[in-house]
Amino acid sequence: MLQSFVPVLIMTFFICLFIVLMQFLWRYIDDLVGKGLGFGVIGELFFYAALTMVPMALPLAILLASLMTFGNLGERFELTAMKAGGVSLLKTMRPLTILMCFIAVGAFFFQNNVLPVAQTKMWTLLYSMRQKSPEVEIPEGVFYDQIPGVNLYVEHKDQETGTLYDMTIYDISRGFDNARIILADSGRLSVTEAKTHMLLSLYNGEQFENLREGNSNGRSANQPYRRETFSQKDILIAFDNNFNRIDEENMRNQYIGKNISELSATIDSVKMRVDSVGDIYAKTLVETNYLNIPRTRRVYRDTIWVDEPQEPVALAEPIPLDSLFSARSNSIRKSFVNNAIAKIQRVKQDYEFRSYSMNDDKKTIRMHQIEMHKKFTLSFACIIFFFIGAPLGAIIRKGGLGTPLVISVFLFIVYYIIDNSGYKMARDDKMIVWQGIWLSSMVLFPLGIFFTYKAVNDSGVFNFDAYKNFFARLTGRRKRELVLKEIVMDDISDQKAFEMVKEFDGKLDEVSRRLGKNKLVAFVKGHFDPDIRKLRDDMNKIIEYLSNTRDGQVIKTVNMYPFEISASDIAQIRNVNAQLFYLLNKEMTIQGGHEQTNDKNYDTEN
């Protein structure tokens, strides 16, 4: 089993890793293209990105490999041979189950020790690439504004020599009022050896410049102005085109760069800060004096001054606030209202700021808790996907890459949608963190148990007729489908069939009288009555005996018998018995007349 499974697992793992890595490339390709990055930097980014994609690729690879392995064994009837030799499916899966346990343990250590370092380096490289200036590629016929402080227009460009023709340059690096405009017939653009400046060599042109900064009075109509004509002019423009890595320390302090012990320490410290700040806010709310009414008073007691709660002041009558407000002048009343609004706005802004800071801390706690739970979900997902893929492969018995790939992709999409939804709900505080992160595992775990149970017991999971019969039996719409046999080996006796139906009908009347006329009582008793089970056996014997009849009407009537007998089915069974009495009695009468006629003919001939 190990020799069959391990090579397939390695192959599917690298295939799945390549697929998710391509998804990463399409997502961040805008940050990589046109930056002039070296192959070493891009290769380093893809290496760390591949490590961060392992938690997504490994469960899918295990699911696909287990489906292919057991599908091949089932397709070649090797599983059937093993079961015939006394080796059960669980015993067949035992070495791979042990392997899955080792993989799960390795996945946990990978999540805890390797993944934080890989994520830190990958995001550091990605942010560094985003900040790198793009390679200068001057287009034709449009303004190019990727050079800081400079807008450049080129009418035509020689692709072989790199010469630019009919150039217009707007230099606004010193402000719009001090803009410098340069026109040139041709020019060439190059980057200095240190890649910190661009050298623009211009030929046969003019320069127009406003010297406003040399004028002490900016509002004067007479402002210095300069016009310059040149045959050759070199302009040096600051443009850092080097790739500079940002410091990894900031990224390492984020939740993605921490292991379990560091995550736990951060969660405890932030929780302690939230609790202490919350206590301070609560104490401030209680001790704040509103309307200049103190909540405590200082009392000298036992040689010390102490603060005790202020007793509420009992008013003889309510204060006439409206009349006091109306007695003032309009200007004073307006000042009252403005002061009240300003005070309310200050209090509101203060509490909003406090709530924002508290929400940031709570979000930090949630993100660290999410990252901590994710250290364990990968290991559990590997085991779940194995116990889904292996039994499912044994059930469908289809090897190769076609059917297993379709089923694997479908199941993994379901897993990914549930997992991503749970993550977002936990991140946005719509669900408890552990419930959101473990939601996908809680949904797929019963599915693995179900498939394993069905595979061990050789149940037809994909037998749609079984599901059709189950729902038909559940809704009471299940029908028998007996048909006339083309060849009947044992003819039935109508007299015997009549007696069987008559005896069965008598037992049915006896059970019906004993259950009573109350439908509710009959329904409850009918589910626990042993005679109901005996009636079911008698009915099945009648159906089996009459299935050999040559009369289509009898077969049609027998199909009206229900599959199960309950108190509510007694009236239907009586109607079927009555029709069978009529058909069997008619058949016996016809056969009796034929026998009598044949005897008379025989006597005449003699």
Rosetta blueprint (number, residue, H / E / L):
1 M L
2 L H
3 Q H
4 S H
5 F H
6 V H
7 P H
8 V H
9 L H
10 I H
11 M H
12 T H
13 F H
14 F H
15 I H
16 C H
17 L H
18 F H
19 I H
20 V H
21 L H
22 M H
23 Q H
24 F H
25 L H
26 W H
27 R H
28 Y H
29 I H
30 D H
31 D H
32 L L
33 V L
34 G L
35 K L
36 G L
37 L L
38 G L
39 F H
40 G H
41 V H
42 I H
43 G H
44 E H
45 L H
46 F H
47 F H
48 Y H
49 A H
50 A H
51 L H
52 T H
53 M L
54 V H
55 P H
56 M H
57 A H
58 L H
59 P H
60 L H
61 A H
62 I H
63 L H
64 L H
65 A H
66 S H
67 L H
68 M H
69 T H
70 F H
71 G H
72 N H
73 L H
74 G H
75 E H
76 R L
77 F L
78 E H
79 L H
80 T H
81 A H
82 M H
83 K H
84 A H
85 G L
86 G L
87 V L
88 S L
89 L H
90 L H
91 K H
92 T H
93 M H
94 R H
95 P H
96 L H
97 T H
98 I H
99 L H
100 M H
101 C H
102 F H
103 I H
104 A H
105 V H
106 G H
107 A H
108 F H
109 F H
110 F H
111 Q H
112 N H
113 N H
114 V H
115 L H
116 P H
117 V H
118 A H
119 Q H
120 T H
121 K H
122 M H
123 W H
124 T H
125 L H
126 L H
127 Y H
128 S H
129 M H
130 R H
131 Q H
132 K L
133 S L
134 P L
135 E L
136 V L
137 E L
138 I L
139 P L
140 E L
141 G L
142 V L
143 F E
144 Y E
145 D L
146 Q L
147 I L
148 P L
149 G L
150 V E
151 N E
152 L E
153 Y E
154 V E
155 E E
156 H E
157 K E
158 D L
159 Q L
160 E L
161 T L
162 G L
163 T L
164 L E
165 Y E
166 D E
167 M E
168 T E
169 I E
170 Y E
171 D E
172 I L
173 S L
174 R L
175 G L
176 F L
177 D L
178 N L
179 A L
180 R E
181 I E
182 I E
183 L E
184 A E
185 D E
186 S E
187 G E
188 R E
189 L E
190 S E
191 V E
192 T L
193 E L
194 A L
195 K L
196 T L
197 H E
198 M E
199 L E
200 L E
201 S E
202 L E
203 Y E
204 N E
205 G E
206 E E
207 Q E
208 F E
209 E E
210 N E
211 L L
212 R H
213 E H
214 G H
215 N L
216 S L
217 N L
218 G L
219 R L
220 S L
221 A L
222 N L
223 Q L
224 P L
225 Y E
226 R E
227 R E
228 E E
229 T E
230 F E
231 S E
232 Q E
233 K E
234 D E
235 I E
236 L E
237 I E
238 A E
239 F L
240 D L
241 N L
242 N L
243 F L
244 N L
245 R L
246 I L
247 D L
248 E H
249 E H
250 N H
251 M H
252 R H
253 N L
254 Q L
255 Y H
256 I H
257 G H
258 K L
259 N L
260 I H
261 S H
262 E H
263 L H
264 S H
265 A H
266 T H
267 I H
268 D H
269 S H
270 V H
271 K H
272 M H
273 R H
274 V H
275 D H
276 S H
277 V H
278 G H
279 D H
280 I H
281 Y H
282 A H
283 K H
284 T H
285 L H
286 V H
287 E H
288 T L
289 N L
290 Y H
291 L H
292 N H
293 I L
294 P L
295 R L
296 T E
297 R E
298 R E
299 V E
300 Y E
301 R E
302 D L
303 T L
304 I E
305 W E
306 V E
307 D E
308 E E
309 P E
310 Q L
311 E L
312 P L
313 V L
314 A L
315 L L
316 A L
317 E L
318 P L
319 I L
320 P L
321 L H
322 D H
323 S H
324 L H
325 F H
326 S H
327 A L
328 R L
329 S L
330 N H
331 S H
332 I H
333 R H
334 K H
335 S H
336 F H
337 V H
338 N H
339 N H
340 A H
341 I H
342 A H
343 K H
344 I H
345 Q H
346 R H
347 V H
348 K H
349 Q H
350 D H
351 Y H
352 E H
353 F H
354 R H
355 S H
356 Y H
357 S H
358 M H
359 N H
360 D H
361 D H
362 K H
363 K H
364 T H
365 I H
366 R H
367 M H
368 H H
369 Q H
370 I H
371 E H
372 M H
373 H H
374 K H
375 K H
376 F H
377 T H
378 L H
379 S H
380 F H
381 A H
382 C H
383 I H
384 I H
385 F H
386 F H
387 F H
388 I H
389 G H
390 A H
391 P H
392 L H
393 G H
394 A H
395 I H
396 I H
397 R L
398 K L
399 G L
400 G L
401 L L
402 G H
403 T H
404 P H
405 L H
406 V H
407 I H
408 S H
409 V H
410 F H
411 L H
412 F H
413 I H
414 V H
415 Y H
416 Y H
417 I H
418 I H
419 D H
420 N H
421 S H
422 G H
423 Y H
424 K H
425 M H
426 A H
427 R H
428 D L
429 D L
430 K L
431 M L
432 I L
433 V H
434 W H
435 Q H
436 G H
437 I H
438 W L
439 L H
440 S H
441 S H
442 M H
443 V H
444 L H
445 F H
446 P H
447 L H
448 G H
449 I H
450 F H
451 F H
452 T H
453 Y H
454 K H
455 A H
456 V H
457 N L
458 D L
459 S L
460 G L
461 V L
462 F L
463 N L
464 F H
465 D H
466 A H
467 Y H
468 K H
469 N H
470 F H
471 F H
472 A H
473 R H
474 L H
475 T H
476 G L
477 R L
478 R L
479 K L
480 R L
481 E L
482 L L
483 V L
484 L L
485 K L
486 E L
487 I L
488 V L
489 M L
490 D L
491 D L
492 I L
493 S L
494 D H
495 Q H
496 K H
497 A H
498 F H
499 E H
500 M H
501 V H
502 K H
503 E H
504 F H
505 D H
506 G H
507 K H
508 L H
509 D H
510 E H
511 V H
512 S H
513 R H
514 R H
515 L H
516 G L
517 K L
518 N L
519 K H
520 L H
521 V H
522 A H
523 F H
524 V H
525 K H
526 G H
527 H L
528 F L
529 D L
530 P H
531 D H
532 I H
533 R H
534 K H
535 L H
536 R H
537 D H
538 D H
539 M H
540 N H
541 K H
542 I H
543 I H
544 E H
545 Y H
546 L H
547 S L
548 N L
549 T L
550 R L
551 D L
552 G H
553 Q H
554 V H
555 I H
556 K H
557 T H
558 V H
559 N L
560 M L
561 Y L
562 P L
563 F L
564 E L
565 I L
566 S L
567 A H
568 S H
569 D H
570 I H
571 A H
572 Q H
573 I H
574 R H
575 N H
576 V H
577 N H
578 A H
579 Q H
580 L H
581 F H
582 Y H
583 L H
584 L H
585 N H
586 K H
587 E H
588 M H
589 T H
590 I H
591 Q H
592 G H
593 G H
594 H H
595 E H
596 Q H
597 T H
598 N H
599 D H
600 K H
601 N H
602 Y H
603 D H
604 T H
605 E H
606 N L
